[in-house]
Amino acid sequence: MDTVIASSTTTVPSTLRGVRREHQYARFPRKDVTKQMVLSMAKEHNVQFVDFQFTDIDGVLKAVTAPVHKLEELIDNDMWFDGSSISGFTTITESDMILRPDLNTFAILPWTADSEDVTALLSCDVHLPDGSPYEGCPRQILKRQLAAAAKLGYEFNVGPELEFFLFKRDEEGNPIPVPHDSAGYFSQYDDFALELRRLAAFDLDSLGIEIERMHHEVAPGQHEINFRYSNAVRSADNVVSFKLALKDMAARAGLHASFMPKPIFGVNGSGMHVHQSLSQIADGKNAFYDPKGTYGLSALAQSFIAGQLEHIRAMNAVMNPSVNSYKRLVVGYEAPVNAAWGQRNRSALIRIPRISPAVAAKGSRFELRCPDPSSNPYLAFSVMLAAGLDGIRKGLVAPAPVEENIWELTPEQMKEKGIKTVASNLKEALDELVKDEVIRGALGAETFAKYYEAKCEEWESYRTSVSKWETDRYMDC
């Protein structure tokens, strides 16, 4: 089917223009924030409501909103809610749950700052009525893996790169898979796209998300915005807020922001490449750096890489969680399907970025390129860390790096080099997840059972549905 390409002559609505110039948002601290600091900031910025936000097992943002006069009480005594209707949470007989806010995440939603209903957000951990952490809370799952890393003396840092599409809406306001522009990679000729990305950057900056770079991606209507690395929990919080901000900005512009991995046939899909490193808790030094190692990576970093290569097919079930995810992971669209690593090689699953010698000691890292932005970031980062730590504990040795174009290798050459591929579909990934004790264990028994059941149902629904492609092809049989 031919893709209809939108005109690039659209102008930015007046409701978006100039917002940043009229409002200077406060840069709130991100460490050791106290209750009094939160209350003071809420008063200073005339906050009226606070969203206590969290995600379900699929990464879908949820929130309970409270008027600001209840804020102090809820910080002291937590927010109670019914967890029985949240995907992947408790049953109807165990419905009472607690949201415990992380005060370090307090921020004003910038698109409400000039309204009568100024709203702030607080990211929350989910707890049980007795105050203990809820095993199925995605944020708590990630914290458990971070605690495992801390026992070894390390902190896990990640820097995700999110790609997304901006689509048009029909006359009734429903999103349609029609790109808002006809631009291509690194294009600077579409004023509308340029201004939208810049306005999005202002919103993200005001949420405390430090933007590093942004650009138009390969496909029409596709963009990428990268933000600074941080510890894994903070980065996962940022991914959730990033998606919220982008969707709101797009809606105000009359568009729809989609993080679907492969929304259009025949063009590149959207990934969430994740840069990863471990720092030593004792002195803050980058544990992945060794000037004498391959590409400046330490033996520990290479064991971490080996762990991810070892577990990648089970990890796919979490990092690439939908049927649609695997329509992106196909050869021909710069998709990272080959389980190998290298520096110059963008056909490999893991890439080692080139780094200036002046910053190598701090900046050495590697980039895992198969995750996509439809994944739950807390769970995705959890399985990445679990796999890497398994490689470290077992002293796994990474295979030799591959710098050839793997897409041009024959199956025989790939077998000779020991290059495997990622899972080819969701069912295959789920089968691998069942067999992988490390990745299954990272999720926890309860979350694994619920996640596996939900994804099997998704696969079965897809497998038994009849698509337009099939009726077009087989109706005349």
SULURMO-V637941 format. One record per residue. RES is the residue in one small letter. PSI is psi in whole degrees, 0 to 359 (* if undefined). OMEGA is omega in whole degrees, 0 to 359 (NA if undefined). BURIAL is 1 if it has 9 or more other ideal C-beta (glycine too) atoms within 8 Angstrom, else 0. Layout:
BEGIN
res=RES psi=PSI omega=OMEGA burial=BURIAL
res=RES psi=PSI omega=OMEGA burial=BURIAL
END
This chain:
BEGIN
res=m psi=132 omega=179 burial=0
res=d psi=142 omega=178 burial=0
res=t psi=127 omega=176 burial=1
res=v psi=125 omega=182 burial=0
res=i psi=131 omega=182 burial=0
res=a psi=155 omega=174 burial=1
res=s psi=149 omega=180 burial=0
res=s psi=21 omega=183 burial=1
res=t psi=7 omega=181 burial=0
res=t psi=149 omega=176 burial=1
res=t psi=153 omega=180 burial=0
res=v psi=130 omega=181 burial=1
res=p psi=150 omega=180 burial=1
res=s psi=337 omega=179 burial=0
res=t psi=341 omega=179 burial=0
res=l psi=327 omega=187 burial=1
res=r psi=138 omega=171 burial=0
res=g psi=1 omega=183 burial=0
res=v psi=316 omega=182 burial=1
res=r psi=325 omega=183 burial=0
res=r psi=332 omega=183 burial=0
res=e psi=340 omega=185 burial=0
res=h psi=129 omega=175 burial=1
res=q psi=105 omega=184 burial=0
res=y psi=145 omega=181 burial=1
res=a psi=146 omega=172 burial=0
res=r psi=103 omega=183 burial=0
res=f psi=148 omega=177 burial=1
res=p psi=156 omega=183 burial=0
res=r psi=11 omega=178 burial=0
res=k psi=142 omega=173 burial=0
res=d psi=38 omega=177 burial=0
res=v psi=132 omega=181 burial=1
res=t psi=168 omega=177 burial=0
res=k psi=316 omega=181 burial=1
res=q psi=325 omega=177 burial=0
res=m psi=317 omega=179 burial=1
res=v psi=313 omega=181 burial=1
res=l psi=321 omega=179 burial=1
res=s psi=316 omega=179 burial=0
res=m psi=321 omega=179 burial=1
res=a psi=318 omega=180 burial=1
res=k psi=316 omega=182 burial=0
res=e psi=322 omega=184 burial=0
res=h psi=15 omega=174 burial=1
res=n psi=39 omega=179 burial=0
res=v psi=136 omega=180 burial=1
res=q psi=330 omega=182 burial=1
res=f psi=155 omega=177 burial=1
res=v psi=127 omega=175 burial=1
res=d psi=119 omega=174 burial=1
res=f psi=101 omega=192 burial=1
res=q psi=152 omega=178 burial=1
res=f psi=178 omega=177 burial=1
res=t psi=154 omega=171 burial=1
res=d psi=186 omega=185 burial=1
res=i psi=333 omega=181 burial=1
res=d psi=355 omega=182 burial=1
res=g psi=6 omega=179 burial=1
res=v psi=130 omega=182 burial=0
res=l psi=131 omega=176 burial=1
res=k psi=157 omega=178 burial=1
res=a psi=149 omega=169 burial=1
res=v psi=126 omega=185 burial=1
res=t psi=136 omega=178 burial=0
res=a psi=146 omega=173 burial=1
res=p psi=151 omega=188 burial=0
res=v psi=335 omega=181 burial=1
res=h psi=347 omega=177 burial=0
res=k psi=357 omega=189 burial=0
res=l psi=310 omega=183 burial=1
res=e psi=317 omega=180 burial=0
res=e psi=320 omega=183 burial=0
res=l psi=329 omega=174 burial=1
res=i psi=319 omega=182 burial=1
res=d psi=324 omega=191 burial=0
res=n psi=5 omega=178 burial=0
res=d psi=166 omega=179 burial=0
res=m psi=119 omega=177 burial=1
res=w psi=145 omega=177 burial=0
res=f psi=167 omega=180 burial=0
res=d psi=111 omega=182 burial=0
res=g psi=358 omega=187 burial=1
res=s psi=340 omega=181 burial=1
res=s psi=5 omega=180 burial=0
res=i psi=128 omega=182 burial=0
res=s psi=122 omega=177 burial=0
res=g psi=0 omega=181 burial=1
res=f psi=206 omega=191 burial=1
res=t psi=172 omega=179 burial=1
res=t psi=173 omega=182 burial=0
res=i psi=335 omega=180 burial=0
res=t psi=355 omega=180 burial=0
res=e psi=47 omega=195 burial=0
res=s psi=333 omega=185 burial=1
res=d psi=125 omega=179 burial=0
res=m psi=168 omega=185 burial=1
res=i psi=138 omega=169 burial=1
res=l psi=121 omega=180 burial=1
res=r psi=110 omega=188 burial=1
res=p psi=145 omega=172 burial=1
res=d psi=107 omega=186 burial=1
res=l psi=337 omega=179 burial=1
res=n psi=345 omega=183 burial=1
res=t psi=1 omega=183 burial=1
res=f psi=130 omega=178 burial=1
res=a psi=155 omega=176 burial=1
res=i psi=132 omega=173 burial=1
res=l psi=112 omega=191 burial=1
res=p psi=330 omega=181 burial=1
res=w psi=356 omega=175 burial=1
res=t psi=356 omega=191 burial=1
res=a psi=334 omega=181 burial=1
res=d psi=19 omega=181 burial=0
res=s psi=176 omega=176 burial=0
res=e psi=347 omega=184 burial=0
res=d psi=57 omega=180 burial=0
res=v psi=129 omega=185 burial=1
res=t psi=138 omega=176 burial=1
res=a psi=168 omega=176 burial=1
res=l psi=154 omega=171 burial=1
res=l psi=123 omega=174 burial=1
res=s psi=142 omega=188 burial=1
res=c psi=154 omega=167 burial=1
res=d psi=146 omega=179 burial=1
res=v psi=132 omega=180 burial=1
res=h psi=161 omega=175 burial=1
res=l psi=166 omega=182 burial=1
res=p psi=331 omega=180 burial=0
res=d psi=3 omega=178 burial=0
res=g psi=352 omega=181 burial=0
res=s psi=150 omega=179 burial=0
res=p psi=139 omega=178 burial=1
res=y psi=123 omega=185 burial=1
res=e psi=329 omega=184 burial=1
res=g psi=3 omega=178 burial=1
res=c psi=120 omega=182 burial=1
res=p psi=322 omega=179 burial=1
res=r psi=323 omega=178 burial=1
res=q psi=325 omega=177 burial=1
res=i psi=316 omega=178 burial=1
res=l psi=321 omega=179 burial=1
res=k psi=325 omega=177 burial=1
res=r psi=319 omega=178 burial=1
res=q psi=323 omega=177 burial=1
res=l psi=325 omega=177 burial=1
res=a psi=323 omega=177 burial=0
res=a psi=321 omega=177 burial=1
res=a psi=322 omega=181 burial=1
res=a psi=326 omega=177 burial=1
res=k psi=332 omega=177 burial=0
res=l psi=356 omega=177 burial=0
res=g psi=19 omega=186 burial=0
res=y psi=152 omega=169 burial=1
res=e psi=139 omega=184 burial=1
res=f psi=122 omega=180 burial=1
res=n psi=138 omega=179 burial=1
res=v psi=150 omega=175 burial=1
res=g psi=97 omega=182 burial=1
res=p psi=149 omega=174 burial=1
res=e psi=111 omega=184 burial=1
res=l psi=128 omega=172 burial=1
res=e psi=150 omega=181 burial=1
res=f psi=162 omega=176 burial=1
res=f psi=147 omega=169 burial=1
res=l psi=116 omega=183 burial=1
res=f psi=158 omega=175 burial=1
res=k psi=169 omega=173 burial=1
res=r psi=152 omega=178 burial=1
res=d psi=183 omega=185 burial=0
res=e psi=335 omega=180 burial=0
res=e psi=1 omega=178 burial=0
res=g psi=5 omega=179 burial=0
res=n psi=138 omega=179 burial=0
res=p psi=140 omega=177 burial=0
res=i psi=148 omega=184 burial=0
res=p psi=56 omega=177 burial=0
res=v psi=114 omega=182 burial=1
res=p psi=148 omega=183 burial=1
res=h psi=348 omega=180 burial=1
res=d psi=176 omega=178 burial=1
res=s psi=21 omega=184 burial=0
res=a psi=170 omega=180 burial=1
res=g psi=196 omega=188 burial=0
res=y psi=126 omega=178 burial=0
res=f psi=17 omega=182 burial=0
res=s psi=140 omega=177 burial=1
res=q psi=18 omega=186 burial=0
res=y psi=0 omega=180 burial=0
res=d psi=103 omega=184 burial=1
res=d psi=325 omega=180 burial=0
res=f psi=311 omega=180 burial=1
res=a psi=319 omega=179 burial=1
res=l psi=312 omega=184 burial=1
res=e psi=324 omega=178 burial=1
res=l psi=315 omega=179 burial=1
res=r psi=320 omega=181 burial=1
res=r psi=319 omega=177 burial=1
res=l psi=321 omega=176 burial=1
res=a psi=320 omega=179 burial=1
res=a psi=321 omega=177 burial=1
res=f psi=315 omega=179 burial=1
res=d psi=316 omega=182 burial=1
res=l psi=320 omega=179 burial=1
res=d psi=320 omega=181 burial=1
res=s psi=340 omega=175 burial=1
res=l psi=2 omega=180 burial=1
res=g psi=14 omega=179 burial=1
res=i psi=110 omega=186 burial=1
res=e psi=111 omega=182 burial=0
res=i psi=136 omega=179 burial=1
res=e psi=320 omega=179 burial=0
res=r psi=161 omega=179 burial=0
res=m psi=151 omega=181 burial=1
res=h psi=167 omega=173 burial=1
res=h psi=139 omega=179 burial=1
res=e psi=188 omega=189 burial=1
res=v psi=315 omega=187 burial=0
res=a psi=153 omega=173 burial=1
res=p psi=135 omega=178 burial=1
res=g psi=4 omega=184 burial=1
res=q psi=140 omega=184 burial=1
res=h psi=165 omega=175 burial=1
res=e psi=134 omega=175 burial=1
res=i psi=125 omega=182 burial=1
res=n psi=140 omega=176 burial=1
res=f psi=162 omega=188 burial=1
res=r psi=145 omega=179 burial=0
res=y psi=158 omega=175 burial=1
res=s psi=183 omega=174 burial=1
res=n psi=157 omega=193 burial=1
res=a psi=322 omega=181 burial=1
res=v psi=314 omega=180 burial=1
res=r psi=320 omega=179 burial=1
res=s psi=321 omega=177 burial=1
res=a psi=318 omega=174 burial=1
res=d psi=318 omega=181 burial=1
res=n psi=322 omega=178 burial=1
res=v psi=316 omega=180 burial=1
res=v psi=313 omega=180 burial=1
res=s psi=325 omega=177 burial=1
res=f psi=310 omega=182 burial=1
res=k psi=321 omega=177 burial=1
res=l psi=313 omega=182 burial=1
res=a psi=318 omega=181 burial=1
res=l psi=320 omega=180 burial=1
res=k psi=321 omega=179 burial=1
res=d psi=315 omega=180 burial=1
res=m psi=316 omega=181 burial=1
res=a psi=318 omega=180 burial=1
res=a psi=320 omega=179 burial=1
res=r psi=338 omega=178 burial=1
res=a psi=5 omega=180 burial=1
res=g psi=19 omega=182 burial=0
res=l psi=180 omega=176 burial=1
res=h psi=125 omega=176 burial=1
res=a psi=123 omega=182 burial=1
res=s psi=131 omega=175 burial=1
res=f psi=20 omega=175 burial=1
res=m psi=133 omega=185 burial=1
res=p psi=320 omega=183 burial=1
res=k psi=79 omega=185 burial=1
res=p psi=339 omega=185 burial=1
res=i psi=129 omega=176 burial=1
res=f psi=139 omega=171 burial=0
res=g psi=359 omega=176 burial=0
res=v psi=169 omega=181 burial=1
res=n psi=146 omega=174 burial=1
res=g psi=182 omega=182 burial=1
res=s psi=130 omega=178 burial=1
res=g psi=175 omega=171 burial=1
res=m psi=80 omega=178 burial=1
res=h psi=138 omega=185 burial=1
res=v psi=115 omega=174 burial=1
res=h psi=136 omega=187 burial=1
res=q psi=145 omega=173 burial=1
res=s psi=162 omega=173 burial=1
res=l psi=134 omega=173 burial=1
res=s psi=149 omega=180 burial=1
res=q psi=125 omega=182 burial=1
res=i psi=325 omega=185 burial=0
res=a psi=318 omega=185 burial=0
res=d psi=0 omega=178 burial=0
res=g psi=2 omega=182 burial=0
res=k psi=152 omega=180 burial=0
res=n psi=113 omega=182 burial=1
res=a psi=351 omega=180 burial=1
res=f psi=355 omega=186 burial=1
res=y psi=132 omega=171 burial=1
res=d psi=110 omega=184 burial=1
res=p psi=340 omega=181 burial=0
res=k psi=352 omega=182 burial=0
res=g psi=167 omega=177 burial=1
res=t psi=125 omega=183 burial=0
res=y psi=24 omega=180 burial=0
res=g psi=17 omega=181 burial=1
res=l psi=140 omega=179 burial=1
res=s psi=166 omega=175 burial=1
res=a psi=325 omega=178 burial=0
res=l psi=318 omega=179 burial=1
res=a psi=320 omega=181 burial=1
res=q psi=328 omega=173 burial=1
res=s psi=323 omega=177 burial=1
res=f psi=315 omega=177 burial=1
res=i psi=315 omega=180 burial=1
res=a psi=322 omega=178 burial=1
res=g psi=319 omega=180 burial=1
res=q psi=322 omega=176 burial=1
res=l psi=324 omega=181 burial=1
res=e psi=322 omega=188 burial=1
res=h psi=9 omega=193 burial=1
res=i psi=322 omega=186 burial=1
res=r psi=327 omega=173 burial=1
res=a psi=323 omega=177 burial=1
res=m psi=327 omega=180 burial=1
res=n psi=325 omega=183 burial=1
res=a psi=336 omega=181 burial=1
res=v psi=318 omega=182 burial=1
res=m psi=339 omega=179 burial=1
res=n psi=76 omega=200 burial=1
res=p psi=0 omega=185 burial=1
res=s psi=163 omega=173 burial=1
res=v psi=319 omega=183 burial=1
res=n psi=334 omega=181 burial=1
res=s psi=325 omega=187 burial=1
res=y psi=354 omega=170 burial=1
res=k psi=346 omega=170 burial=1
res=r psi=322 omega=185 burial=1
res=l psi=66 omega=177 burial=1
res=v psi=153 omega=180 burial=1
res=v psi=140 omega=173 burial=0
res=g psi=350 omega=182 burial=0
res=y psi=38 omega=181 burial=1
res=e psi=25 omega=182 burial=0
res=a psi=135 omega=182 burial=1
res=p psi=85 omega=184 burial=1
res=v psi=350 omega=187 burial=1
res=n psi=123 omega=184 burial=1
res=a psi=74 omega=178 burial=1
res=a psi=173 omega=178 burial=1
res=w psi=155 omega=180 burial=1
res=g psi=180 omega=182 burial=1
res=q psi=310 omega=181 burial=1
res=r psi=357 omega=194 burial=0
res=n psi=105 omega=178 burial=1
res=r psi=4 omega=172 burial=0
res=s psi=358 omega=180 burial=0
res=a psi=155 omega=180 burial=1
res=l psi=320 omega=183 burial=1
res=i psi=127 omega=181 burial=1
res=r psi=139 omega=176 burial=1
res=i psi=108 omega=182 burial=1
res=p psi=142 omega=172 burial=1
res=r psi=136 omega=185 burial=0
res=i psi=140 omega=176 burial=1
res=s psi=137 omega=179 burial=0
res=p psi=331 omega=182 burial=0
res=a psi=334 omega=182 burial=0
res=v psi=9 omega=185 burial=0
res=a psi=321 omega=183 burial=1
res=a psi=327 omega=180 burial=1
res=k psi=326 omega=191 burial=0
res=g psi=359 omega=181 burial=1
res=s psi=133 omega=185 burial=1
res=r psi=178 omega=169 burial=1
res=f psi=160 omega=185 burial=1
res=e psi=119 omega=174 burial=1
res=l psi=124 omega=196 burial=1
res=r psi=359 omega=183 burial=1
res=c psi=337 omega=181 burial=1
res=p psi=155 omega=177 burial=1
res=d psi=161 omega=188 burial=1
res=p psi=1 omega=174 burial=1
res=s psi=352 omega=182 burial=1
res=s psi=157 omega=172 burial=1
res=n psi=115 omega=187 burial=1
res=p psi=327 omega=179 burial=1
res=y psi=316 omega=180 burial=1
res=l psi=321 omega=179 burial=1
res=a psi=313 omega=179 burial=1
res=f psi=329 omega=179 burial=1
res=s psi=313 omega=183 burial=1
res=v psi=329 omega=174 burial=1
res=m psi=314 omega=182 burial=1
res=l psi=317 omega=180 burial=1
res=a psi=317 omega=180 burial=1
res=a psi=316 omega=180 burial=1
res=g psi=317 omega=179 burial=1
res=l psi=326 omega=177 burial=1
res=d psi=321 omega=177 burial=1
res=g psi=321 omega=179 burial=1
res=i psi=313 omega=182 burial=1
res=r psi=323 omega=183 burial=0
res=k psi=356 omega=181 burial=0
res=g psi=35 omega=181 burial=0
res=l psi=146 omega=180 burial=1
res=v psi=126 omega=180 burial=0
res=a psi=144 omega=175 burial=1
res=p psi=169 omega=179 burial=1
res=a psi=139 omega=178 burial=0
res=p psi=154 omega=181 burial=1
res=v psi=123 omega=180 burial=1
res=e psi=0 omega=176 burial=0
res=e psi=162 omega=174 burial=0
res=n psi=103 omega=186 burial=0
res=i psi=332 omega=180 burial=1
res=w psi=339 omega=181 burial=0
res=e psi=357 omega=180 burial=0
res=l psi=147 omega=175 burial=1
res=t psi=161 omega=176 burial=0
res=p psi=324 omega=179 burial=0
res=e psi=318 omega=179 burial=0
res=q psi=322 omega=177 burial=0
res=m psi=319 omega=179 burial=1
res=k psi=320 omega=180 burial=0
res=e psi=324 omega=180 burial=0
res=k psi=358 omega=180 burial=1
res=g psi=28 omega=182 burial=0
res=i psi=115 omega=176 burial=1
res=k psi=179 omega=180 burial=0
res=t psi=163 omega=174 burial=0
res=v psi=171 omega=177 burial=1
res=a psi=145 omega=184 burial=1
res=s psi=345 omega=176 burial=0
res=n psi=172 omega=184 burial=0
res=l psi=321 omega=180 burial=1
res=k psi=317 omega=179 burial=0
res=e psi=318 omega=179 burial=1
res=a psi=319 omega=179 burial=1
res=l psi=322 omega=176 burial=1
res=d psi=321 omega=178 burial=0
res=e psi=323 omega=180 burial=1
res=l psi=319 omega=179 burial=1
res=v psi=322 omega=185 burial=0
res=k psi=344 omega=188 burial=0
res=d psi=103 omega=183 burial=1
res=e psi=328 omega=182 burial=0
res=v psi=310 omega=182 burial=1
res=i psi=320 omega=176 burial=1
res=r psi=319 omega=180 burial=1
res=g psi=328 omega=179 burial=0
res=a psi=326 omega=179 burial=1
res=l psi=331 omega=186 burial=1
res=g psi=150 omega=186 burial=1
res=a psi=315 omega=183 burial=0
res=e psi=312 omega=181 burial=0
res=t psi=319 omega=178 burial=1
res=f psi=312 omega=183 burial=1
res=a psi=316 omega=182 burial=0
res=k psi=319 omega=180 burial=1
res=y psi=313 omega=182 burial=1
res=y psi=316 omega=180 burial=1
res=e psi=315 omega=181 burial=0
res=a psi=319 omega=182 burial=1
res=k psi=328 omega=175 burial=1
res=c psi=320 omega=176 burial=1
res=e psi=320 omega=178 burial=0
res=e psi=315 omega=180 burial=1
res=w psi=316 omega=182 burial=1
res=e psi=322 omega=177 burial=0
res=s psi=317 omega=178 burial=0
res=y psi=315 omega=184 burial=1
res=r psi=325 omega=185 burial=0
res=t psi=355 omega=179 burial=0
res=s psi=158 omega=179 burial=0
res=v psi=120 omega=185 burial=0
res=s psi=166 omega=176 burial=0
res=k psi=324 omega=178 burial=0
res=w psi=318 omega=182 burial=0
res=e psi=317 omega=180 burial=0
res=t psi=323 omega=176 burial=1
res=d psi=323 omega=186 burial=0
res=r psi=325 omega=191 burial=0
res=y psi=0 omega=184 burial=0
res=m psi=328 omega=184 burial=0
res=d psi=7 omega=180 burial=0
res=c psi=* omega=NA burial=0
END
